[in-house]
């Protein structure tokens, strides 16, 4: 099969966090042209495996594929260089200019913010908040379950549980996700990939008045993700992720969940291409 046959199909992905990156990585490897949009200050914590990091650094390479911060007018040149353009475009203003064949809402906001089924010939939503056949053509299941990565052409994904998926070795399923106890500026003492003992100080949140609230490791494990220090944090906001499996390489490779979801998006696109009248 000649993968170049897919290069004329432009896929616009809203969001460039770790799940969106798994989708973009798989589609790019299969020959699709991919463009991503992000916030001026991305909220992703798994920055080592998120193309959103290109917003901060100008470029980001994840497992051999490079994404580059770009403007809409730069998109053709970036694609020609076999890279993924990342646009700072929170309102998706580029949608009409680029006219993508496929739109993937990969922001995983657990609700539909602004995506409509008319936005592209094929519109795909990740996770809860979308109804296949109403505000998108297909929904990809994102919950860690028997149906992870499954393509739904009717109905909705499983409801948001509010809890992260279970990882062996975590005494409390929710404790592997680090959340801000107060609002302010996060200052990190650790780096992604560091192995820390339980109770060690990962960093602090500095409040406007100068007071500091420590962020402690809830168990012995590897720091899998940390929010960028330039991003203001609010109480309850996700600011980090710990992994009890103590394998630092996991912090620098795309997760099984992201790959499964990416596979679901790829399946949906290929089904739509080959059986357009079946959906």
Buried (B, 14 or more C-beta within 10 A) or exposed (E): EEEEEBEEBBBBBBBBBBBBBBBBBBBBBBBBBBBBBBBEBBBBBBBBBBBBBBBBEEBBBBEEBBBBBBEBEEBEEBBEEEBBBBBBBBEBEBBEEBEBBBBBBBBBBEEBEBBEBEBBBBBBBBBBBBBBBEBBBBBBBBBBEEBBBBBBBEEBBBEBEEEBBEBEEBEEEEBBBBBBBBBBBBEBEBEBBBBBEEEBEBBBBBEEEEEBBEBEBBBBBBBBBBBBEEBEBEEEBBBBBBBBEEEBEBBBBBBEBBBBBBBBBBBBBEBBBEEEEEB
